[in-house]
Amino acid sequence: MARKGKLKESPTESEQRPVRIKRYGYLFLIVCEDEKTEKEYFENFRSAFPEKTVYLRTIGTGRDPRGVVETAVQERGRLALEAEKEVDTVWAVFDKDDADLNPARRVRFDEGLDLAEQEGIHLAFSNEVFELWLLLFLTEVSPAAAIPRGEIYRQIGEEVRKKPGHDKFEYKHGDTEILGIIRTIGDEAEAHRRAALLLDAQSGKHLIEANPSTRVHLLVKEIREWIAYYTYIPD
C-alpha cells in the first residue's frame, strides 16, 4: 500500500478549507466507547491526511460494547448519506471493563461481537482497558497474568515519572494529557511490537479471557498505512 518517494507536506491550518465530504476518496469511521481519551487519540491522526484523500470521522458514545457497534452501524449509514457513497472502513473501539462480572453485560458484550461480525465492522478491542495500548508505548507488559485496570493506570503513572520533567505526574482515567506525553516520550513502534506479542500469547481465548491484550495496534496500523500512501510521492 505504501508508496516510496519524497514526503509531501500536509496543508497548514491557514490553508485548510471547509470539509466537503463528497470530495474525499476514502471514508474512515471510528466509533469509540469512550467519549474523551479514545476519541481524541484517533482524532489526532486527522491532520496527517492531505485534503480530499481520507476523511476520518471519530465518534465517542459512552455506551457498552453492543451500543458501540449499534452506533457504528447507524453512523455508517449517516456518513454514507452525507457523502453519497459507501463508507470504506468502520472500526468499533471498546474495552472489556466489567462484561465478565454481570450476566446481562456478558450477553450484551457477546451480542456486540456478533453484530460486528454480521455488519463487517472491525474491532479494536482491549482487555481490560484502552489505556493498555498507551502503557505499551512506555514499557513491556507480561502476558502471564491478568492486569486489572487500576494497575494499568498505576503503571502508566509510574513509567511516565521515570522520564525527565515528569516526576510529579499522576495518571487519572480520562486525563487526555497522557496523549501528548506518549507522543513525546513513548515509542509507537515498540507499542506495536508489544501489542502483537500480547495478542499472539492470548491466541485462541475468548476476548473476555484474553487479559492482557489489545487490538488497537491493528487499527493504528491501518491508519498509518493510509497516511504513508497519501503523503509520499514518487521521486
N, C-alpha and C positions, 0 to 999 in steps of 0.2 A: 504493500500500500504506500509506503513512504517513498518520496521522490528524493533523489540526490541532487545537490546543487547548492546555490547560494541561498542564504536565509533572507526571506523577504520581510521587510519591516512591517509591523502591524500599524494600522492607522492610529494617529494620535487622537486624543479626546476632542480636540478642536476640529478634526477632520471628520468625526463621526456624524452621521446623519440619522434622522428618524428611521426606525426599523420598519422595513416593508417586507413582511414575512414571505409574501408570494415570490419575491425575487431570489430567495435563498435556494441553493441547490440541494441541501440536506437538512432534514428536520430531526432534531435530537431532543428527546423529552426525558427528564429525570424527575421522578416523584419520590419524595422522602418522607419517612415517618417523622423525623424531627423538623421543627419549623425554624431552627436557628443554625446550629453548627453544621449539620449535613448540607442544608440548603446553601448556606454561604460558601462552604467549601467548594461545591461544584459551580456555583456562580462565578467564582474567581477564575475559572477557565475561559469564560465567555470572551474576554478581551483578547485572548490569544488567537482567535479566529479572524482572518481578514473578512471584510464586508462581503456579503452575498455568497458566502460559502456554506458554513454550518450555522444554523440557527439553533442555539442551545437554550431551552426553557427549563428552569428548575422550579419545583413547587414543594413547599413544606405543608404537611397535612395535619400533624398532631393526632393521627389515627393509628389503630393497631394494624398488624400485617394485612389482614383481609381488607381493611379500609384503605390502606395504601394502594393495594392492587386495584381495588374498585375505582379509586380516584384516578389511577393511571389510565384505566380504560376510558373513563369519562373525559379526561383531559386530552387523551389521544384524539378522540372524536372532535373535541372543541378546536384543537390546533389544526386538525385536518380541514375543518370548515374554514378557518381563518386563512389558511394557505392555499385552499382549493386543490389539495393533493394529499396523498397518503403520508403519514409520519413514518420516517425510515427506521428509527430505533427508539425503543422505550425501555427504561430501566426503573425498577422499584427498589428503593433503598430502605431497609428496615432491620431491626435487631430481634434477638430472642426475647430480651427483657424477662418477663415473668410468665411466658407462654407455657412453661412446663409445671407451673405451680397451681394452675387452676384449670379444671376440665373444660370449662366453657372457652377459656382463652386458647387452650390447646386445639379445640375444634376450629376456632376462627383462624388460628395460625395455619393449620392444615388446609383449610378452605382457601386461604390466601395463596398457598403454594399451588393448589390445584387450579385455581383461576388464572394464575400467572402462566402456567403451562398451557392451558386452553387458549389463552389470548396471545401467546407468543411474547410475553413480557420477560425480559431478563431480570435476574435477581442479584443485587449487590447486598448480600445478607451478612450480618456479623453476629457472632456469638461470644460474649454476651452483648457487647455494645459497639457502635461505630468507632468510639474512641480507641478501640484496639488497633485500628488502622493507623491512627495518629501515634500511638505508642510505638508501633513498628518503625516509624521514622527515627526513633531515638535509641532503640535497644532490641536485642534478641528476646524472644518470648518462647519458652519451652512448651511443646505440645503435650508434655507428660501429665499435667494436672490442670483441671478446670480453673479458670480465673473469674471470680465474681467482679461485677462492675466497679465496686468500691475499690478493689485492689488495682484495677486498671487506672482509675483516676489517681490513686496514690502514687503509682509508679510513674505516671506522666509528670506529676509534680516533682518527684524525686529526680528523674532524669533531666528535666529542664534546669533544676537548681544546680546541677553539676557544671553547667555552661557559664562562662564568664558573663557577668552582668545580669544574671537571672537568679541570684542566690536567695531572693525573697519570694520567688514565685510560688503560688499555691494554685493548683488547678481546681476549679469548681465546674461541675457539669453545666453546660450551656454557655460557658465563657468563651466567646469566639476569639479572644486574644491568642489562644493557642494556635490558631490557623496561621497567623503571621509568624509566630515563633518557630513552628516546624519548617516553614519555608526558609527561614534564616539559618537555623541550626540543625535541622533534620536532614535526612538523606532519603529521597524518594526511591532511588534505585535499590537501596538496601531494604526499604519498606516492601517493595515488590518481591524481592527475593525471599524475605522473611515470611510474607503472607503466603507465597506459593508453597513454602516448606510446611507451614501450618496446615494448609488446605490438603496437601498430599498426605500428611500424617493422620488426618481425620477422614480419609477416603473410606467410603462405604458406610459411614454413620449417617443417621438421620440428622438433619440440620440442628435439631434441638439438642442432640447429644454431642455435636461436634464443637466442643468448647476446649481450647480457644481456636477460633478460625474466623476468617473474613473473606469475602469475595469482592470487596471494594476495589482491590487492585485490578480485577478484570475489567471493571467499568473505567477506571482511570487509564488503563492500557488502551482501551478503545478510543477514549478522548485524545490521548497523546498521539495515537496513530493518525487521527484525522488532523490534528494540529500540524504534525510533520508533513502530511500530504499536501496541505494547503499553504504552508508557509515556506516551502522550498521550491525554487525554480531551477530549471536546467542551466548548466554553465553556458 
